[in-house]
Amino acid sequence: MPKIIENVRELLLDTAKKQIEERGYANTTIRSVAGECGLAVGTVYNYFRSKDMLIATFVVEDWNSYLSDIRGANLSDPRMALHNIYDALIHFSEKHRSLFSDPEAAKVYSTVFSERHKTLRSQISEIIAPLCPAESGDFTAEFVAESLLTWTVAGKDFDSIFNILEKILK
């Protein structure tokens, strides 16, 4: 009688995350994830068409969770709103540091990083837009979003970033 495993998709995602952290991108394979889950390789392909789709799925799901939290934050205080975005970016990048800093993963994903960066900037600028002067249009929101993305990833502290952004938002 075949065994029934509940929440197979979540099990696969959790196992892939764990293996990326422990083994790195190159040593995480569909076969290794399937083996650790006690599943046939074909079962994994029923859920994800490739290792990259498996990885992209958990990264996107994590980002969407952070994005939901950001969207739910209070925008009445620009400093607090931007700090929430900054914190989310810090936590997200720390959560996926093993993947983002892996040279093998960088080789594979370098072509999609610029497109994903544009998507992140767009999502963040939509949230920031109400904080921007009406006459500046969408550019100010995109500029602030790009600044947050760039300088947060570069390791700048929030106060340094906000001192400049505050002037732009006035």
N, C-alpha and C positions, 0 to 999 in steps of 0.2 A: 504494500500500500504506500503510495507516495506521501511524503511528509508535506504538511501544510505550514508555510511560513507566512505569518501575518506581516503586513507593512513592508513588503519586499522592496518597494521603491525607496522608502526611507532608510531601510537597512543598507541598501546599495550606496546611497548618498553618504550616509554616516561612515561607512567603511572606506569609501573613496577618500573622504576628508581625512580620516585617520591615517590612511596609507600615504597620502601626499605629505602630511606632516612628518611621519616617521621615516618614509623611504625616499621621498622626493618624487618629482614628476615622472622621470624616466623609469623608475622601478615600480611605479603603480601601473598596473595593466588591467584590462578587463578580466583576464584569467586570474590574476592575484585577488582582485575584488571578489569575483565569483567564488574562488576557493575559500577565502576567509568567511564568506557568507554561507558556505555549504550548498552552493547552487551550481548548476551547469552553466557554462559560458553562454550558451544559447538563451538562457533565461535572462541574462543581463541585457542581451541584444533585444529582447522583447520590450525592454524599458528605455534603453538608450542605444542609439545607432553607432556610437563610438565612445572611446575614452574621453575625448574632448567634449562631447555632448554631456557626458556624465559629470565632468568637472564644471563645465559652464552652467549646468543646471543648479548645482549647489551654490555656486558663486552668485548667480543671478537671484536665486531665492533668498540668500542672505542679504544681498543689496536691497531687494524689494522690502524686506523686513525693516532695515534701517531707514529706507526712504519713507515707509509708512509712519515710522516714529517721527521723522523730521516733519512730515506734512501735518502731523497731529499737534505739533508744538505751537506755542503761542507766538504770534508774529508782532505783537504790540510793542515789544522791546527789541529793536534791531540788534543790540549787542547780544542778548540772550538767543535770539533766533539764529544769528550767525554762529554763535558758540555751539548751539545744538548741532548745526551742520558740521562744524569743525570736529566736534566730538565723535559724530557718526563716522566721518571720514577716517579719523584716527583709529577708532575701534574696528572698522571694517578692514582697513589695511593691516592692522595688527593680527586680526583673526585669520587673514589669508597671507600673512608674511611668507610662510614657507613656500607657497605657490608663486607669489609675486616676485620673490627674490631668487627663484630657481632658474639657473641659466638655461637648462634644457626646456623648461616651460616658456621662457622668454623667446627662444628660437621659434617655437611653434606658434606662439600667440602674437608675435611682434606685428604681424600684418593686420590683426584685428584690434590691437590696442588703440590705435588712433580713432577708429570708428566708435569703439566703446567709450573713449574719452569724450567724444562729441555728445554721445547720449547722456553720459553723466552730467556734463556741463549743461545740457538742455534741461534735464530733470531738476537740477539744482537751481538754475536760473528761473524756472517757473515758480519755484517756492520763494525766491528772493524778490521777484518782480514787484510785489506790493510794497516792499521797503524802499523802492527806488523812486526818485522824482519822476513825475508823470511826463515831463517834457523830454526826458532822456531816452524814452522808448525802451526797447528790449536790450539795447546794447549795454546799458549800465548793469542790468541784471546778469547778462552773460559775462561781462567783465569781472564782476564781483565773484560769480561762480567759478570762473577760470582762475582767478586769484586764489580763492579758497582751495581749489583742487591742487594747483601748482605748489603753493607755499605750505600747505598742510603735508603733502607728500614729501616736500623738501625738508620737513622737520622744524619749520618755524613755529614759534609759540603763538598762541591765539592773540595775545595782547599786541604783539608786533604787527600782526596782520590787521587787526581791527583798527589800530591807530590810523592806518592809511585808508581802509575801507570806510570808516566813519566819515571822513572828509568827502569821499566820493558820493556817499548816500545823502548828503545834505543838500 
